[in-house]
Amino acid sequence: MNIEQLYKLYSENYLVDTDSRKIRKGSIYFALKGENFNGNKFALQAIKSGASYAIVDESEYNNSPNTILVKNTLKTLQELANFHRKQLNIPILSLTGSNGKTTTKELINSVLSKKYKTTATLGNLNNHIGVPLTLLKMTPETEIGIVEMGANHINEIEFLCKIAEPNYGYITNFGKAHLEGFGSLEGVIKGKSELYNFLKKTNGTAFVNTDDKIQVKQSVGLHLIEFNKAMIQFINALPFVKVKFKKLIIESNLIGSYNYYNIAAAIAIGNHFKVTTKEIKNAIENYLPTNNRSQIIEKNTTKIILDAYNANPSSMTAALENFNQITTSNKKIVILGDMFELGETSWVEHQKIAELASSYNFSEIHLIGKAFSTTTVKNAFVYESFDAFKCSINYLNYNNSTILIKGSRGMALERVLDLF
């Protein structure tokens, strides 16, 4: 069966599933494989659960009139997504960057959905599987698609662009993230700029923050829609970001000045697509962060800034600088977890963060994880594991405190909330 024939089956319901436990009636099940699972084994179960067809790539599981055998299930999924994208003929905005991708994507979606029927990446499903699934969520009713793209090595964004074929793009920033895969900050810049390269080849348009010299340099030769602090004024972040756009004050629910450009990008993109200023204001002011991203949680006399979805040296530095600027009569306590995927630079980057935290006048600093446990600073408590930190918390007094919690996803520092 070729892609055109498969597309005809898909277009009956515009539904694709990859988890046999969560089959929607009439969907096409794609039997993906990973290191610890083989989706082919569950093809028949998917059909029994309501899937119209199951796509498999191992002949022994092609044992039903409703199974379709292909050479490679994942490749077929990607090809179907690209074929579908070509039929949609709508604006596709793709975004990538080292920090703030998902928050920015959510803000953009909140703004654009005020005027258009949008389909956006769910959560952070932004890889070689997530991008095709996002495209295949789009239906003929979708008017604008918003596709988040993640990468941890060179050529990955280029590959995702070939699937999604965006005609608009935005790069949030270039920071010290996934250094193990990219090799260096220069590697990060090269890898993320693959989005710019695609837009150049296809005569696309990039939204560019002209306060960022790297964005300006990397986007030379592109058709640009520019924004900056002169156009969208930053007022303050005490702790929530407040901005001014076209004489309107917009008060967000996002903490930290580092979220300013995420908000500014959403404003600029909404303005370009002719969303009214009042609708932009309403969308941003009603957006509430979730999933451990810049959340403020209050427990009795303790205020917690939970930013534990992810961390790298750039985002960790920004979080500490912002936390230092917050004025409060409470004790200020920092709980930091290891930053992952830093490769050979891991010790140096963890030491820099430890020293930065130590340079501020915080009441307490707690550093958790194998990498942080090797750092040397005088005024910090250091723990090799979360369990070691957990054992000590009974001896600590967190009443009347404001606490910053930040670490990489693998550290799962949201577990700290259960200890109070």
C-alpha positions as CSV (number, residue, x, y, z in Angstrom):
1,M,0.0,0.0,0.0
2,N,1.4,3.4,-1.0
3,I,1.1,6.6,1.0
4,E,-1.7,7.9,-1.2
5,Q,-3.8,4.8,-0.5
6,L,-3.0,5.0,3.2
7,Y,-3.9,8.6,3.3
8,K,-7.3,7.8,1.9
9,L,-7.9,5.5,4.9
10,Y,-6.5,8.0,7.4
11,S,-8.7,10.8,6.0
12,E,-11.9,8.9,6.8
13,N,-11.5,9.9,10.5
14,Y,-8.2,11.9,10.8
15,L,-7.2,9.8,13.8
16,V,-3.9,8.1,14.5
17,D,-2.9,6.2,17.7
18,T,0.4,4.7,18.8
19,D,-0.6,3.4,22.3
20,S,-2.7,0.2,22.1
21,R,-4.1,1.0,25.5
22,K,-5.6,4.3,24.4
23,I,-7.3,3.4,21.1
24,R,-9.9,5.8,19.7
25,K,-12.7,4.3,17.6
26,G,-11.9,4.5,13.9
27,S,-8.2,5.4,14.4
28,I,-5.2,3.9,12.6
29,Y,-2.8,2.2,15.0
30,F,0.9,2.5,14.2
31,A,2.9,-0.2,15.8
32,L,6.0,1.6,16.8
33,K,9.1,0.0,18.4
34,G,11.5,1.0,21.0
35,E,14.3,-0.4,23.1
36,N,11.9,-2.0,25.6
37,F,8.7,-2.5,23.6
38,N,7.4,-3.8,20.2
39,G,4.1,-2.3,19.2
40,N,3.6,-5.0,16.6
41,K,2.7,-7.4,19.3
42,F,-0.4,-5.3,20.2
43,A,-1.8,-4.8,16.6
44,L,-4.6,-7.3,17.0
45,Q,-5.5,-5.9,20.4
46,A,-5.6,-2.4,18.9
47,I,-8.1,-3.5,16.2
48,K,-10.3,-5.3,18.9
49,S,-10.3,-2.1,20.8
50,G,-11.7,-0.1,17.9
51,A,-8.8,0.8,15.6
52,S,-9.9,0.6,11.9
53,Y,-6.4,-0.5,10.8
54,A,-3.1,-1.4,12.3
55,I,0.2,-0.6,10.6
56,V,2.9,-3.2,11.3
57,D,6.4,-3.8,10.0
58,E,6.9,-7.5,11.0
59,S,5.2,-10.0,8.8
60,E,4.3,-12.4,11.6
61,Y,1.9,-9.8,12.9
62,N,0.2,-9.2,9.5
63,N,-2.5,-11.7,10.3
64,S,-5.7,-9.8,10.0
65,P,-7.6,-8.2,7.1
66,N,-7.2,-4.9,9.0
67,T,-3.4,-5.1,9.4
68,I,-1.2,-3.4,6.8
69,L,2.4,-4.5,6.4
70,V,5.0,-1.8,5.6
71,K,8.8,-1.8,5.6
72,N,9.2,0.6,8.5
73,T,6.3,1.8,10.7
74,L,8.0,4.9,12.0
75,K,9.1,6.0,8.5
76,T,5.6,5.4,7.2
77,L,4.1,7.5,10.1
78,Q,6.5,10.4,9.1
79,E,5.7,10.1,5.4
80,L,2.0,10.1,6.1
81,A,2.4,13.2,8.3
82,N,4.3,15.0,5.5
83,F,1.8,14.0,2.9
84,H,-1.0,15.3,5.1
85,R,0.8,18.5,5.7
86,K,0.9,19.1,2.0
87,Q,-2.8,18.6,1.7
88,L,-3.6,21.1,4.5
89,N,-2.3,24.2,2.8
90,I,-2.3,26.2,6.0
91,P,0.3,28.3,7.8
92,I,2.5,26.1,10.0
93,L,4.6,27.9,12.6
94,S,7.5,25.8,14.0
95,L,9.5,26.8,17.0
96,T,12.6,25.5,18.7
97,G,15.3,26.9,21.0
98,S,17.3,26.0,24.1
99,N,14.8,27.3,26.7
100,G,11.2,28.2,26.9
101,K,9.9,26.3,23.8
102,T,6.9,24.7,25.4
103,T,5.8,27.8,27.4
104,T,6.2,29.9,24.3
105,K,4.2,27.4,22.2
106,E,1.4,27.4,24.8
107,L,1.3,31.2,24.8
108,I,1.3,31.4,21.0
109,N,-1.5,28.8,20.9
110,S,-3.5,30.7,23.6
111,V,-3.2,33.9,21.5
112,L,-3.9,32.6,18.1
113,S,-6.8,30.4,19.2
114,K,-8.6,33.7,20.0
115,K,-9.2,34.1,16.3
116,Y,-8.3,30.8,14.6
117,K,-8.9,27.1,14.9
118,T,-5.4,26.0,16.0
119,T,-3.7,22.7,16.5
120,A,-0.6,22.7,18.6
121,T,2.0,20.2,19.9
122,L,0.6,18.5,23.0
123,G,3.0,19.0,25.9
124,N,6.5,18.5,24.7
125,L,5.9,15.8,22.1
126,N,8.5,17.5,19.9
127,N,10.7,14.8,18.5
128,H,10.7,12.5,15.4
129,I,7.5,10.8,16.7
130,G,5.9,13.8,18.3
131,V,6.1,16.1,15.3
132,P,4.4,13.7,12.9
133,L,1.7,13.0,15.5
134,T,1.1,16.8,15.9
135,L,0.7,17.1,12.2
136,L,-1.7,14.2,12.0
137,K,-3.9,15.8,14.7
138,M,-4.6,18.6,12.3
139,T,-7.9,18.3,10.4
140,P,-9.4,20.2,7.4
141,E,-10.9,22.5,10.1
142,T,-7.4,23.6,11.4
143,E,-6.5,27.1,10.3
144,I,-3.0,27.4,11.8
145,G,-0.7,24.7,13.0
146,I,1.9,25.3,15.8
147,V,4.7,22.7,15.9
148,E,7.3,22.6,18.6
149,M,10.6,21.0,17.6
150,G,13.2,19.6,20.1
151,A,16.7,18.5,19.3
152,N,19.8,17.3,21.1
153,H,22.1,16.8,18.1
154,I,23.0,18.3,14.7
155,N,20.6,17.6,11.7
156,E,17.6,16.8,13.9
157,I,15.8,20.1,13.3
158,E,16.6,19.8,9.6
159,F,14.9,16.4,9.6
160,L,11.8,17.6,11.5
161,C,11.5,20.6,9.1
162,K,11.4,18.2,6.1
163,I,8.4,16.5,7.8
164,A,6.5,19.6,8.9
165,E,7.5,22.0,6.1
166,P,6.9,25.2,8.2
167,N,6.4,28.5,6.5
168,Y,6.9,30.4,9.7
169,G,9.6,29.9,12.4
170,Y,10.8,31.2,15.7
171,I,13.8,30.3,17.8
172,T,13.4,31.2,21.4
173,N,17.1,31.5,22.2
174,F,20.5,29.7,21.9
175,G,21.7,28.4,25.3
176,K,23.8,25.8,27.0
177,A,21.4,22.9,26.6
178,H,22.1,19.3,25.4
179,L,25.8,20.1,25.2
180,E,26.6,16.4,25.3
181,G,24.9,15.9,21.9
182,F,25.7,19.3,20.3
183,G,29.3,19.4,21.6
184,S,29.4,23.1,22.4
185,L,27.4,26.3,22.4
186,E,28.5,26.8,18.7
187,G,27.0,23.3,18.0
188,V,23.7,24.4,19.7
189,I,23.6,27.5,17.5
190,K,24.3,25.5,14.3
191,G,21.7,22.9,15.2
192,K,18.9,25.2,16.1
193,S,19.6,27.5,13.1
194,E,18.6,24.6,10.9
195,L,15.1,26.0,11.2
196,Y,16.4,29.3,9.7
197,N,18.1,27.4,7.0
198,F,14.9,25.6,6.0
199,L,13.0,28.9,5.9
200,K,15.7,30.5,3.7
201,K,15.4,27.6,1.2
202,T,11.6,27.7,1.1
203,N,11.1,31.5,1.2
204,G,9.6,31.3,4.6
205,T,9.3,33.9,7.4
206,A,11.1,34.1,10.8
207,F,10.0,35.9,13.9
208,V,13.1,37.4,15.4
209,N,13.9,39.0,18.7
210,T,16.3,41.8,17.6
211,D,17.5,42.2,21.2
212,D,19.2,38.8,20.7
213,K,22.4,39.4,18.6
214,I,22.7,35.7,17.8
215,Q,19.2,35.6,16.4
216,V,19.9,38.6,14.3
217,K,23.1,37.2,13.0
218,Q,21.8,33.8,12.2
219,S,18.6,35.0,10.4
220,V,20.4,37.3,7.9
221,G,18.9,36.8,4.4
222,L,15.5,35.7,5.8
223,H,12.2,37.5,5.5
224,L,11.8,38.8,9.1
225,I,9.1,40.0,11.4
226,E,11.0,41.7,14.2
227,F,10.1,42.5,17.8
228,N,12.1,43.8,20.8
229,K,11.7,45.7,24.1
230,A,11.2,49.0,22.3
231,M,8.1,47.6,20.7
232,I,6.8,45.5,23.6
233,Q,7.9,47.1,26.8
234,F,9.1,45.1,29.8
235,I,7.7,46.7,33.0
236,N,8.8,44.3,35.7
237,A,8.6,40.8,37.1
238,L,7.8,41.0,40.8
239,P,7.4,38.1,40.5
240,F,4.9,38.0,37.6
241,V,5.9,39.4,34.2
242,K,4.2,42.6,33.3
243,V,4.5,44.2,29.8
244,K,3.1,47.1,27.8
245,F,1.9,46.8,24.2
246,K,0.1,49.4,22.2
247,K,-0.8,51.4,25.4
248,L,-2.3,48.3,27.1
249,I,-0.7,46.8,30.2
250,I,-0.6,43.0,30.2
251,E,-0.1,41.2,33.5
252,S,0.8,37.6,33.1
253,N,0.8,34.6,35.5
254,L,4.4,33.8,34.6
255,I,7.2,34.4,37.0
256,G,10.7,35.6,36.1
257,S,12.0,38.2,33.7
258,Y,13.3,35.2,31.6
259,N,9.7,34.7,30.6
260,Y,9.4,38.2,29.1
261,Y,10.6,37.1,25.6
262,N,8.3,34.1,25.6
263,I,5.4,36.5,26.2
264,A,6.8,39.1,23.7
265,A,7.0,36.4,21.0
266,A,3.4,35.4,21.5
267,I,2.3,39.1,21.3
268,A,4.4,39.7,18.1
269,I,3.0,36.6,16.5
270,G,-0.5,37.3,17.5
271,N,-0.2,40.9,16.2
272,H,1.1,39.6,12.8
273,F,-1.8,37.3,12.4
274,K,-4.2,40.2,13.2
275,V,-5.4,39.1,16.6
276,T,-6.7,42.2,18.4
277,T,-4.6,43.7,21.2
278,K,-7.5,43.2,23.6
279,E,-7.7,39.5,22.7
280,I,-3.9,39.1,23.0
281,K,-4.1,40.7,26.5
282,N,-6.9,38.4,27.5
283,A,-5.1,35.3,26.2
284,I,-1.9,36.0,28.0
285,E,-3.5,37.1,31.3
286,N,-5.6,33.9,31.4
287,Y,-2.7,31.6,30.6
288,L,-1.8,29.5,33.7
289,P,1.5,27.6,33.6
290,T,1.2,23.8,34.4
291,N,3.4,20.7,34.5
292,N,6.0,22.1,36.9
293,R,6.8,25.1,34.7
294,S,7.1,28.4,36.6
295,Q,4.3,27.5,38.9
296,I,3.7,29.3,42.2
297,I,2.4,27.1,44.9
298,E,1.5,28.2,48.5
299,K,1.6,25.8,51.4
300,N,0.7,27.5,54.7
301,T,3.3,30.2,55.2
302,T,5.6,28.8,52.5
303,K,5.6,30.1,48.9
304,I,7.2,27.7,46.3
305,I,8.3,28.6,42.8
306,L,8.3,25.3,41.1
307,D,10.3,25.3,37.9
308,A,11.3,21.6,37.8
309,Y,10.4,20.6,34.3
310,N,13.8,21.0,32.9
311,A,17.1,22.8,33.5
312,N,20.4,23.7,31.8
313,P,23.1,26.3,32.6
314,S,21.3,29.1,30.8
315,S,17.9,28.5,32.3
316,M,19.4,27.8,35.8
317,T,21.3,31.1,35.7
318,A,18.2,33.1,34.6
319,A,16.1,31.5,37.4
320,L,18.7,32.3,40.1
321,E,19.2,35.9,38.9
322,N,15.4,36.4,38.9
323,F,15.0,34.8,42.3
324,N,17.6,37.1,43.7
325,Q,15.7,40.1,42.4
326,I,12.4,39.1,44.1
327,T,11.7,41.2,47.2
328,T,10.2,39.3,50.1
329,S,10.3,39.4,53.9
330,N,10.5,35.7,54.0
331,K,13.6,33.5,54.0
332,K,14.8,32.8,50.5
333,I,15.8,29.2,50.0
334,V,17.1,27.5,46.8
335,I,16.8,23.8,46.0
336,L,18.6,22.8,42.9
337,G,18.9,19.5,41.1
338,D,21.4,18.2,38.6
339,M,21.4,19.4,35.0
340,F,21.6,16.5,32.5
341,E,23.2,16.0,29.1
342,L,26.1,18.3,29.6
343,G,28.8,15.8,28.7
344,E,32.4,16.7,29.5
345,T,31.3,20.2,30.6
346,S,29.2,18.9,33.4
347,W,31.4,19.6,36.4
348,V,32.4,23.0,35.2
349,E,28.8,24.1,34.6
350,H,27.6,22.7,37.9
351,Q,30.4,24.4,39.7
352,K,29.5,27.7,38.0
353,I,25.9,27.4,39.1
354,A,26.9,26.5,42.6
355,E,29.1,29.6,42.8
356,L,26.4,31.8,41.4
357,A,23.9,30.6,43.9
358,S,26.5,31.1,46.7
359,S,27.2,34.7,45.6
360,Y,23.6,35.7,46.4
361,N,22.4,36.3,49.9
362,F,20.0,33.4,50.1
363,S,19.1,32.0,53.5
364,E,19.8,28.4,52.4
365,I,21.2,26.6,49.3
366,H,20.5,22.9,48.7
367,L,22.3,21.1,45.8
368,I,21.0,17.7,44.9
369,G,22.5,15.0,42.6
370,K,25.7,13.3,41.7
371,A,27.0,16.2,39.7
372,F,26.2,18.9,42.3
373,S,27.6,16.7,45.0
374,T,31.1,17.1,43.5
375,T,31.0,20.9,43.6
376,T,32.7,22.9,46.2
377,V,31.1,25.9,47.8
378,K,31.2,27.0,51.4
379,N,27.6,28.0,52.2
380,A,25.6,25.2,50.5
381,F,24.1,21.9,51.7
382,V,25.1,19.1,49.2
383,Y,23.3,15.8,48.7
384,E,24.3,13.0,46.4
385,S,20.7,11.9,45.9
386,F,17.1,13.0,46.4
387,D,16.8,10.3,49.1
388,A,19.7,11.9,51.0
389,F,18.0,15.3,50.8
390,K,14.7,13.7,51.9
391,C,16.4,12.2,55.0
392,S,17.6,15.7,56.1
393,I,14.4,17.7,55.6
394,N,13.0,16.9,59.0
395,Y,15.8,19.0,60.4
396,L,15.0,22.0,58.3
397,N,12.5,24.8,59.0
398,Y,10.6,26.0,55.9
399,N,8.0,28.1,57.6
400,N,7.8,31.7,56.3
401,S,10.0,30.9,53.3
402,T,10.0,31.6,49.6
403,I,11.6,28.6,47.9
404,L,12.9,28.2,44.3
405,I,12.9,24.5,43.1
406,K,14.7,23.9,39.8
407,G,16.3,20.9,38.2
408,S,16.3,18.6,35.1
409,R,13.3,16.5,34.4
410,G,15.2,13.3,35.5
411,M,15.6,14.7,39.0
412,A,11.8,15.0,39.4
413,L,12.2,17.7,42.1
414,E,8.5,18.2,42.3
415,R,8.8,15.4,44.8
416,V,9.9,18.0,47.2
417,L,6.3,19.2,47.5
418,D,5.4,16.0,49.2
419,L,7.9,16.6,52.0
420,F,6.3,19.8,53.3
